[in-house]
Amino acid sequence: MQETPPYFPYADGQWRLHIGLAPLDPSRWIELDERFGDYLTLKRRLLTERRGEVLVAMPGSETEQQEVLELLLAHLLEYFPEHYHLEDSRLENRVSGEIWNLTDHGFVPLELAARLVQEDLCLMRPTQEGYVLSAACVCFPSRWLLTKKVGLPLTGIHAPVPGYPEQLAGPVDRFFERLRVETPMWRINWTIVDAPELFLLPGGVQRDARITDQDAGERLWIRIERQTLRRLPTSRTVLFTIRTYIHPLNILEQQPAMARALANAVRQIPEPMQLYKSILPVREALLGYLERLAK
């Protein structure tokens, strides 16, 4: 029996291009679930086999990376004592059995931080050119390349997004400037994909126009990103986390109201955005399937 997803970001049946931020309860900054071990196992493999693709850092980012690690450790030890234990400088992950010496762990600080949680971690450093991606560990990209983003400002990172320069660039820049240490924020992003892999690069599994409204439930997935933003108190860098959830579309078979809401939202997505999200080739099959569920 499939579990109910924790988030339904399309529940109101509306689609809009906006920031959509809300205040974050600090106690809910990091989310762990029953797939905790699976996520960390995949991260370990990617950081071993494809390290250069999932971990990047600009020179001079070590101090802000260390700040992230210390902030994350304090949070995990307070809110997840059943998962993590620290004695002297010996940190234990009680689920995976991994043990690290915090004074000599052999990783850059951001890598160790990323190996502790299911979230991907990105650091946006304030510069005269705006906020730039100074370091990141992203093991679960949604068809984009981390190596193409490092060192870019916000506008460069989001350049492929239709409507971003005209509608979002200004509000996002202003938000980053105004974000305060004491008021972390969060938002939800979602799309439909034709592959269940967490590590989803461009040019991977291609969308198949032969998907029909009869098999869309087994061949399409809802991909949700829970994103948080918080300012680091010392470096003033912004830490951006991405927690990825993937659910088969057929999880909505017992949720007719949500199927109807998702169909309504998909109908409102402008064609350029449908192309960007690769929804257009399967749009009719997707809608046909959702409409059957909604009856």
TIKELUM-585781 format. One record per residue: residue in three letters; chain; x, y, z of N, C-alpha, C in turn. Coordinates in steps of 0.2 Angstrom, whole numbers, plus 5000, padded with zeros to 4 digits. Example, Ala and Ser with C-alpha at 12.3 -4.5 7.8 and 13.67 -1.06 7.14 Angstrom:
<rs>
R  code  unit    nx    ny    nz   cax   cay   caz    cx    cy    cz
R   ALA     A  5066  4972  5039  5062  4978  5039  5066  4984  5039
R   SER     A  5064  4989  5035  5068  4995  5036  5064  5000  5039
</rs>
This chain:
<rs>
R  code  unit    nx    ny    nz   cax   cay   caz    cx    cy    cz
R   MET     A  5004  4994  5000  5000  5000  5000  5004  5006  5000
R   GLN     A  5003  5011  4995  5007  5017  4995  5005  5022  5000
R   GLU     A  5010  5025  5003  5009  5030  5008  5007  5037  5005
R   THR     A  5003  5040  5009  5000  5047  5007  5006  5052  5006
R   PRO     A  5007  5056  5001  5012  5061  5001  5012  5066  5006
R   PRO     A  5017  5069  5009  5016  5074  5014  5014  5081  5011
R   TYR     A  5015  5082  5004  5013  5088  5002  5009  5087  4995
R   PHE     A  5004  5092  4994  5000  5092  4988  5000  5100  4986
R   PRO     A  5006  5102  4983  5007  5109  4981  5002  5112  4976
R   TYR     A  4998  5107  4973  4994  5109  4968  4986  5108  4970
R   ALA     A  4986  5108  4977  4979  5106  4980  4974  5112  4978
R   ASP     A  4976  5118  4977  4971  5123  4976  4969  5123  4968
R   GLY     A  4972  5119  4964  4970  5119  4957  4973  5125  4953
R   GLN     A  4978  5128  4956  4980  5134  4953  4988  5133  4951
R   TRP     A  4990  5136  4945  4997  5137  4944  4998  5144  4943
R   ARG     A  5004  5146  4946  5006  5153  4945  5014  5153  4945
R   LEU     A  5017  5158  4942  5024  5159  4942  5025  5164  4948
R   HIS     A  5027  5162  4954  5028  5166  4959  5033  5163  4964
R   ILE     A  5036  5167  4969  5040  5164  4974  5037  5160  4978
R   GLY     A  5031  5162  4981  5027  5157  4985  5030  5155  4992
R   LEU     A  5034  5160  4995  5037  5159  5001  5033  5159  5007
R   ALA     A  5034  5155  5013  5031  5156  5019  5036  5155  5025
R   PRO     A  5035  5158  5031  5039  5157  5036  5040  5150  5038
R   LEU     A  5046  5148  5040  5048  5141  5042  5049  5141  5049
R   ASP     A  5045  5136  5052  5047  5134  5059  5054  5131  5059
R   PRO     A  5058  5134  5063  5065  5131  5063  5066  5124  5065
R   SER     A  5061  5122  5069  5061  5115  5071  5060  5110  5065
R   ARG     A  5057  5112  5060  5055  5108  5054  5060  5110  5048
R   TRP     A  5065  5112  5050  5070  5114  5044  5072  5108  5040
R   ILE     A  5074  5102  5043  5076  5096  5040  5071  5091  5041
R   GLU     A  5069  5087  5035  5064  5082  5036  5068  5075  5034
R   LEU     A  5066  5070  5039  5069  5063  5038  5063  5059  5037
R   ASP     A  5063  5054  5033  5057  5049  5033  5060  5042  5032
R   GLU     A  5055  5037  5030  5057  5030  5030  5062  5029  5025
R   ARG     A  5063  5033  5020  5068  5032  5015  5075  5035  5017
R   PHE     A  5076  5037  5023  5082  5040  5025  5088  5037  5023
R   GLY     A  5088  5030  5024  5094  5026  5022  5095  5025  5015
R   ASP     A  5090  5025  5011  5091  5024  5004  5094  5031  5001
R   TYR     A  5091  5036  5003  5094  5043  5001  5102  5043  5002
R   LEU     A  5103  5042  5008  5110  5042  5010  5115  5037  5007
R   THR     A  5112  5031  5005  5116  5027  5001  5117  5029  4994
R   LEU     A  5112  5032  4991  5113  5035  4985  5118  5041  4985
R   LYS     A  5118  5045  4990  5122  5050  4990  5129  5048  4991
R   ARG     A  5131  5043  4995  5137  5040  4995  5140  5037  4989
R   ARG     A  5136  5034  4985  5138  5031  4978  5139  5037  4974
R   LEU     A  5135  5042  4973  5136  5047  4969  5143  5051  4970
R   LEU     A  5144  5052  4977  5150  5056  4979  5156  5052  4978
R   THR     A  5155  5046  4977  5161  5041  4975  5162  5041  4968
R   GLU     A  5157  5040  4964  5157  5038  4957  5157  5044  4953
R   ARG     A  5153  5049  4955  5152  5055  4951  5153  5062  4954
R   ARG     A  5158  5062  4959  5159  5067  4963  5159  5074  4960
R   GLY     A  5163  5075  4954  5163  5081  4951  5157  5084  4948
R   GLU     A  5152  5079  4948  5145  5082  4945  5141  5084  4951
R   VAL     A  5142  5081  4957  5137  5083  4962  5140  5087  4968
R   LEU     A  5146  5089  4967  5149  5093  4973  5154  5098  4969
R   VAL     A  5152  5104  4971  5156  5110  4968  5157  5115  4973
R   ALA     A  5163  5119  4973  5165  5124  4978  5170  5129  4975
R   MET     A  5168  5135  4975  5173  5140  4973  5178  5141  4979
R   PRO     A  5184  5143  4976  5189  5145  4981  5187  5150  4986
R   GLY     A  5189  5149  4993  5187  5153  4998  5180  5152  5001
R   SER     A  5177  5147  4999  5170  5145  5002  5171  5141  5008
R   GLU     A  5177  5139  5011  5177  5134  5016  5174  5137  5023
R   THR     A  5175  5143  5024  5172  5146  5030  5165  5145  5030
R   GLU     A  5161  5147  5025  5154  5147  5025  5152  5140  5025
R   GLN     A  5156  5135  5022  5154  5128  5022  5154  5125  5029
R   GLN     A  5159  5127  5033  5160  5125  5040  5154  5128  5044
R   GLU     A  5152  5134  5042  5146  5137  5046  5140  5133  5045
R   VAL     A  5139  5130  5039  5133  5126  5037  5134  5120  5041
R   LEU     A  5140  5116  5041  5140  5110  5045  5139  5111  5052
R   GLU     A  5141  5116  5055  5140  5117  5062  5133  5119  5064
R   LEU     A  5130  5123  5060  5123  5124  5061  5118  5118  5060
R   LEU     A  5120  5114  5055  5116  5108  5054  5117  5103  5059
R   LEU     A  5123  5102  5061  5125  5097  5067  5121  5099  5073
R   ALA     A  5121  5105  5075  5117  5108  5081  5109  5106  5080
R   HIS     A  5107  5107  5074  5100  5105  5073  5098  5098  5073
R   LEU     A  5102  5094  5070  5101  5087  5070  5102  5084  5077
R   LEU     A  5107  5086  5081  5108  5083  5088  5102  5085  5092
R   GLU     A  5099  5091  5091  5093  5093  5095  5087  5089  5093
R   TYR     A  5085  5089  5087  5079  5087  5085  5079  5079  5082
R   PHE     A  5084  5076  5081  5084  5069  5079  5089  5065  5083
R   PRO     A  5089  5065  5090  5094  5062  5094  5094  5054  5092
R   GLU     A  5088  5051  5090  5088  5044  5088  5092  5042  5082
R   HIS     A  5094  5047  5078  5097  5046  5072  5105  5048  5073
R   TYR     A  5106  5053  5077  5113  5055  5077  5116  5056  5085
R   HIS     A  5122  5054  5086  5125  5054  5092  5132  5057  5092
R   LEU     A  5133  5062  5096  5140  5065  5096  5143  5064  5103
R   GLU     A  5149  5062  5103  5153  5061  5109  5160  5063  5108
R   ASP     A  5162  5068  5112  5168  5072  5110  5168  5074  5103
R   SER     A  5173  5072  5099  5172  5074  5092  5170  5068  5087
R   ARG     A  5167  5063  5090  5165  5057  5087  5157  5057  5085
R   LEU     A  5156  5058  5079  5149  5058  5077  5146  5052  5074
R   GLU     A  5141  5049  5076  5138  5043  5074  5131  5044  5071
R   ASN     A  5130  5041  5065  5124  5040  5062  5121  5034  5064
R   ARG     A  5116  5034  5068  5114  5027  5071  5110  5023  5066
R   VAL     A  5108  5026  5060  5104  5022  5055  5109  5019  5051
R   SER     A  5113  5023  5048  5118  5020  5043  5124  5016  5046
R   GLY     A  5125  5018  5053  5131  5015  5056  5138  5019  5054
R   GLU     A  5137  5024  5051  5143  5028  5049  5146  5032  5055
R   ILE     A  5152  5032  5056  5155  5036  5061  5161  5041  5058
R   TRP     A  5160  5047  5060  5165  5052  5058  5169  5055  5064
R   ASN     A  5175  5057  5063  5179  5061  5067  5178  5068  5065
R   LEU     A  5175  5072  5069  5174  5079  5066  5180  5083  5066
R   THR     A  5185  5081  5069  5192  5085  5068  5196  5083  5062
R   ASP     A  5194  5077  5059  5198  5074  5054  5194  5069  5050
R   HIS     A  5188  5072  5047  5184  5067  5043  5186  5066  5036
R   GLY     A  5190  5070  5033  5193  5069  5026  5189  5072  5021
R   PHE     A  5183  5076  5022  5179  5079  5017  5179  5087  5018
R   VAL     A  5177  5090  5013  5176  5097  5013  5170  5098  5018
R   PRO     A  5169  5103  5022  5163  5103  5026  5156  5102  5023
R   LEU     A  5155  5105  5017  5149  5104  5014  5147  5097  5012
R   GLU     A  5152  5093  5011  5151  5086  5009  5149  5082  5015
R   LEU     A  5152  5083  5020  5150  5080  5026  5143  5082  5028
R   ALA     A  5141  5088  5028  5135  5090  5030  5130  5087  5025
R   ALA     A  5131  5086  5019  5126  5083  5014  5126  5076  5015
R   ARG     A  5131  5073  5018  5131  5065  5019  5126  5064  5025
R   LEU     A  5124  5069  5029  5120  5068  5035  5113  5068  5034
R   VAL     A  5111  5071  5028  5103  5072  5027  5101  5070  5020
R   GLN     A  5095  5070  5020  5092  5069  5013  5091  5075  5009
R   GLU     A  5092  5081  5011  5092  5087  5008  5098  5088  5003
R   ASP     A  5098  5091  4998  5103  5094  4994  5105  5101  4997
R   LEU     A  5111  5103  4997  5113  5110  5000  5116  5114  4995
R   CYS     A  5114  5121  4995  5117  5126  4990  5119  5132  4994
R   LEU     A  5124  5135  4993  5126  5141  4996  5126  5147  4991
R   MET     A  5123  5152  4993  5122  5158  4989  5126  5164  4992
R   ARG     A  5132  5166  4990  5136  5171  4993  5134  5178  4991
R   PRO     A  5134  5183  4995  5133  5190  4993  5139  5193  4990
R   THR     A  5138  5195  4984  5144  5199  4981  5142  5205  4978
R   GLN     A  5146  5209  4975  5144  5215  4971  5140  5214  4965
R   GLU     A  5141  5208  4962  5137  5206  4957  5130  5203  4959
R   GLY     A  5129  5202  4965  5123  5199  4967  5124  5193  4971
R   TYR     A  5120  5188  4972  5121  5182  4976  5123  5177  4971
R   VAL     A  5129  5174  4972  5131  5169  4967  5132  5162  4971
R   LEU     A  5131  5157  4967  5132  5150  4969  5139  5148  4971
R   SER     A  5141  5149  4977  5148  5148  4979  5150  5141  4981
R   ALA     A  5145  5137  4983  5147  5129  4984  5140  5126  4984
R   ALA     A  5140  5119  4983  5134  5116  4983  5136  5108  4982
R   CYS     A  5131  5104  4986  5131  5097  4985  5124  5095  4983
R   VAL     A  5123  5094  4976  5117  5092  4974  5117  5085  4970
R   CYS     A  5114  5080  4974  5114  5073  4972  5107  5072  4968
R   PHE     A  5102  5076  4969  5096  5075  4966  5093  5080  4962
R   PRO     A  5097  5082  4956  5095  5087  4952  5089  5085  4948
R   SER     A  5085  5090  4946  5079  5089  4941  5081  5091  4934
R   ARG     A  5085  5087  4931  5087  5088  4924  5090  5095  4923
R   TRP     A  5095  5096  4927  5100  5102  4926  5107  5100  4929
R   LEU     A  5112  5103  4927  5119  5102  4928  5122  5107  4933
R   LEU     A  5124  5104  4939  5127  5108  4944  5133  5112  4942
R   THR     A  5137  5108  4938  5143  5111  4936  5142  5117  4931
R   LYS     A  5136  5118  4928  5135  5124  4924  5132  5130  4928
R   LYS     A  5131  5129  4935  5128  5134  4939  5133  5137  4943
R   VAL     A  5138  5134  4945  5143  5136  4950  5146  5143  4948
R   GLY     A  5146  5148  4953  5149  5154  4951  5144  5159  4948
R   LEU     A  5138  5157  4946  5133  5161  4943  5129  5165  4948
R   PRO     A  5126  5171  4946  5121  5174  4950  5114  5171  4949
R   LEU     A  5110  5174  4953  5103  5171  4953  5100  5171  4946
R   THR     A  5101  5177  4942  5098  5177  4936  5101  5172  4931
R   GLY     A  5108  5171  4932  5111  5166  4927  5108  5159  4929
R   ILE     A  5108  5158  4935  5105  5151  4937  5098  5149  4934
R   HIS     A  5094  5154  4935  5087  5153  4932  5086  5156  4925
R   ALA     A  5091  5157  4921  5090  5160  4915  5086  5155  4910
R   PRO     A  5086  5148  4911  5082  5144  4907  5074  5144  4908
R   VAL     A  5073  5147  4914  5066  5147  4917  5062  5152  4913
R   PRO     A  5056  5150  4909  5052  5155  4905  5049  5160  4910
R   GLY     A  5050  5166  4909  5046  5171  4913  5050  5174  4919
R   TYR     A  5056  5170  4920  5060  5172  4926  5062  5179  4926
R   PRO     A  5066  5181  4920  5069  5188  4920  5063  5193  4921
R   GLU     A  5058  5192  4918  5052  5197  4918  5048  5198  4924
R   GLN     A  5047  5192  4927  5042  5191  4933  5045  5190  4939
R   LEU     A  5051  5187  4940  5053  5184  4946  5060  5187  4948
R   ALA     A  5064  5189  4943  5071  5191  4945  5071  5197  4950
R   GLY     A  5067  5202  4949  5067  5208  4954  5065  5205  4961
R   PRO     A  5059  5202  4961  5056  5200  4968  5061  5195  4971
R   VAL     A  5065  5191  4968  5069  5186  4971  5075  5189  4973
R   ASP     A  5078  5194  4969  5084  5198  4972  5082  5202  4978
R   ARG     A  5076  5205  4978  5074  5209  4984  5074  5204  4990
R   PHE     A  5071  5198  4989  5070  5194  4995  5077  5192  4998
R   PHE     A  5081  5190  4993  5088  5188  4996  5091  5194  5000
R   GLU     A  5090  5200  4998  5093  5206  5001  5090  5206  5008
R   ARG     A  5084  5205  5009  5080  5206  5015  5079  5200  5020
R   LEU     A  5081  5194  5017  5081  5188  5022  5085  5189  5028
R   ARG     A  5082  5188  5034  5085  5189  5040  5087  5182  5043
R   VAL     A  5092  5182  5047  5094  5176  5051  5088  5173  5055
R   GLU     A  5084  5177  5058  5079  5175  5063  5073  5173  5059
R   THR     A  5072  5173  5053  5066  5172  5049  5067  5167  5043
R   PRO     A  5069  5161  5044  5070  5157  5038  5063  5156  5035
R   MET     A  5064  5154  5028  5058  5153  5024  5058  5147  5020
R   TRP     A  5052  5145  5018  5052  5139  5014  5047  5139  5008
R   ARG     A  5047  5135  5003  5042  5135  4998  5042  5128  4995
R   ILE     A  5037  5127  4990  5037  5120  4987  5037  5121  4979
R   ASN     A  5040  5117  4976  5040  5117  4969  5038  5110  4966
R   TRP     A  5035  5109  4960  5033  5103  4958  5033  5102  4951
R   THR     A  5034  5096  4948  5033  5095  4941  5031  5088  4940
R   ILE     A  5030  5086  4933  5029  5079  4932  5034  5076  4927
R   VAL     A  5037  5071  4929  5043  5068  4926  5041  5061  4923
R   ASP     A  5045  5058  4919  5044  5051  4916  5049  5046  4919
R   ALA     A  5052  5048  4924  5057  5044  4927  5057  5044  4935
R   PRO     A  5058  5039  4938  5058  5039  4946  5064  5041  4949
R   GLU     A  5070  5041  4945  5076  5042  4948  5077  5049  4952
R   LEU     A  5080  5049  4957  5082  5055  4961  5087  5059  4957
R   PHE     A  5092  5055  4955  5098  5059  4951  5096  5059  4944
R   LEU     A  5093  5065  4942  5090  5065  4935  5093  5071  4931
R   LEU     A  5098  5069  4927  5101  5074  4923  5098  5075  4916
R   PRO     A  5100  5081  4913  5097  5082  4906  5099  5076  4902
R   GLY     A  5095  5075  4897  5097  5070  4892  5097  5063  4894
R   GLY     A  5093  5062  4900  5092  5055  4903  5087  5051  4899
R   VAL     A  5082  5049  4903  5076  5046  4900  5072  5051  4897
R   GLN     A  5071  5050  4890  5067  5055  4886  5059  5054  4887
R   ARG     A  5056  5059  4887  5048  5058  4887  5046  5054  4881
R   ASP     A  5041  5050  4882  5039  5046  4877  5032  5047  4875
R   ALA     A  5031  5050  4869  5024  5052  4867  5019  5046  4867
R   ARG     A  5021  5040  4867  5017  5034  4867  5014  5033  4874
R   ILE     A  5015  5037  4879  5012  5036  4885  5005  5038  4884
R   THR     A  5000  5034  4887  4993  5035  4886  4989  5036  4892
R   ASP     A  4983  5038  4892  4979  5039  4898  4978  5033  4902
R   GLN     A  4979  5027  4898  4978  5021  4901  4984  5019  4906
R   ASP     A  4990  5021  4904  4996  5019  4907  5000  5024  4911
R   ALA     A  4997  5030  4910  5001  5036  4913  5002  5035  4920
R   GLY     A  4998  5032  4924  4999  5031  4931  5005  5027  4933
R   GLU     A  5007  5023  4929  5013  5019  4930  5019  5022  4927
R   ARG     A  5018  5026  4922  5024  5029  4918  5026  5036  4920
R   LEU     A  5022  5039  4924  5023  5046  4926  5024  5047  4933
R   TRP     A  5028  5052  4935  5029  5053  4943  5028  5060  4944
R   ILE     A  5026  5061  4950  5025  5068  4953  5032  5070  4957
R   ARG     A  5035  5075  4955  5042  5076  4958  5041  5083  4962
R   ILE     A  5042  5083  4968  5041  5088  4973  5047  5090  4976
R   GLU     A  5049  5097  4976  5054  5099  4980  5052  5104  4985
R   ARG     A  5054  5102  4991  5053  5106  4997  5059  5110  4998
R   GLN     A  5059  5117  4997  5065  5121  4997  5065  5126  5003
R   THR     A  5071  5126  5007  5071  5131  5012  5077  5136  5011
R   LEU     A  5076  5142  5014  5081  5147  5013  5082  5150  5020
R   ARG     A  5089  5151  5022  5090  5154  5028  5097  5157  5028
R   ARG     A  5098  5163  5031  5104  5167  5031  5108  5164  5037
R   LEU     A  5115  5163  5035  5120  5161  5040  5122  5167  5044
R   PRO     A  5122  5167  5050  5123  5173  5054  5130  5176  5054
R   THR     A  5135  5172  5053  5142  5175  5052  5144  5177  5045
R   SER     A  5144  5173  5040  5146  5174  5034  5141  5178  5030
R   ARG     A  5134  5178  5032  5129  5181  5029  5127  5178  5022
R   THR     A  5130  5172  5021  5128  5168  5015  5121  5166  5016
R   VAL     A  5117  5164  5010  5111  5161  5011  5112  5154  5009
R   LEU     A  5109  5150  5014  5109  5142  5013  5102  5140  5010
R   PHE     A  5102  5137  5004  5097  5135  5001  5096  5127  5001
R   THR     A  5091  5124  5004  5091  5117  5004  5085  5114  5000
R   ILE     A  5086  5108  4997  5081  5105  4992  5080  5098  4995
R   ARG     A  5074  5097  4997  5072  5090  4999  5067  5088  4993
R   THR     A  5069  5082  4990  5066  5080  4984  5061  5074  4986
R   TYR     A  5055  5074  4984  5050  5068  4985  5048  5066  4978
R   ILE     A  5048  5060  4977  5045  5057  4971  5040  5052  4972
R   HIS     A  5034  5053  4969  5028  5049  4970  5025  5047  4963
R   PRO     A  5024  5040  4962  5020  5038  4956  5014  5042  4955
R   LEU     A  5012  5043  4949  5006  5047  4948  5000  5043  4950
R   ASN     A  5000  5037  4950  4994  5033  4952  4993  5033  4960
R   ILE     A  4997  5037  4963  4996  5038  4970  4990  5042  4971
R   LEU     A  4987  5045  4966  4981  5049  4966  4975  5045  4965
R   GLU     A  4976  5039  4964  4970  5035  4962  4965  5035  4968
R   GLN     A  4967  5036  4974  4963  5036  4980  4962  5043  4982
R   GLN     A  4964  5048  4978  4963  5055  4979  4960  5059  4974
R   PRO     A  4954  5058  4972  4950  5061  4966  4950  5068  4967
R   ALA     A  4950  5071  4972  4950  5079  4973  4957  5081  4971
R   MET     A  4962  5078  4973  4969  5080  4971  4970  5079  4964
R   ALA     A  4968  5073  4961  4968  5072  4954  4965  5078  4950
R   ARG     A  4959  5080  4952  4956  5085  4949  4959  5092  4949
R   ALA     A  4962  5093  4955  4966  5099  4956  4972  5099  4952
R   LEU     A  4976  5094  4952  4982  5093  4948  4980  5095  4940
R   ALA     A  4975  5092  4938  4973  5093  4931  4971  5100  4930
R   ASN     A  4968  5103  4934  4966  5110  4933  4973  5115  4933
R   ALA     A  4978  5113  4937  4984  5117  4937  4988  5115  4931
R   VAL     A  4988  5109  4929  4992  5108  4922  4989  5112  4916
R   ARG     A  4982  5112  4916  4979  5116  4911  4981  5123  4911
R   GLN     A  4983  5126  4916  4985  5133  4917  4992  5135  4915
R   ILE     A  4996  5130  4914  5003  5131  4913  5004  5133  4906
R   PRO     A  5007  5139  4905  5009  5142  4899  5013  5137  4894
R   GLU     A  5012  5137  4888  5016  5132  4884  5023  5133  4884
R   PRO     A  5026  5139  4885  5034  5139  4886  5036  5135  4892
R   MET     A  5032  5136  4897  5034  5132  4904  5032  5125  4903
R   GLN     A  5027  5123  4899  5026  5116  4898  5032  5113  4894
R   LEU     A  5035  5116  4889  5041  5114  4886  5047  5113  4890
R   TYR     A  5048  5119  4894  5053  5119  4899  5053  5113  4904
R   LYS     A  5047  5111  4907  5046  5106  4911  5045  5099  4908
R   SER     A  5045  5099  4901  5044  5093  4897  5037  5090  4898
R   ILE     A  5032  5094  4900  5026  5091  4901  5022  5091  4894
R   LEU     A  5023  5095  4890  5019  5096  4884  5019  5089  4880
R   PRO     A  5024  5085  4879  5023  5079  4875  5018  5074  4878
R   VAL     A  5017  5074  4885  5013  5069  4888  5007  5073  4891
R   ARG     A  5006  5079  4889  5000  5083  4892  4993  5080  4892
R   GLU     A  4992  5077  4885  4985  5075  4884  4984  5068  4888
R   ALA     A  4989  5064  4888  4989  5057  4892  4988  5059  4899
R   LEU     A  4992  5064  4902  4992  5065  4909  4985  5068  4911
R   LEU     A  4982  5072  4907  4975  5075  4908  4970  5070  4908
R   GLY     A  4970  5066  4903  4966  5060  4902  4965  5056  4908
R   TYR     A  4971  5054  4910  4972  5050  4916  4969  5053  4922
R   LEU     A  4971  5059  4923  4968  5063  4929  4961  5064  4929
R   GLU     A  4958  5065  4923  4951  5066  4922  4947  5060  4924
R   ARG     A  4950  5054  4922  4947  5048  4924  4947  5047  4932
R   LEU     A  4952  5049  4935  4952  5048  4942  4948  5053  4946
R   ALA     A  4946  5058  4943  4943  5064  4946  4935  5062  4946
R   LYS     A  4933  5058  4942  4926  5056  4941  4923  5053  4947
</rs>
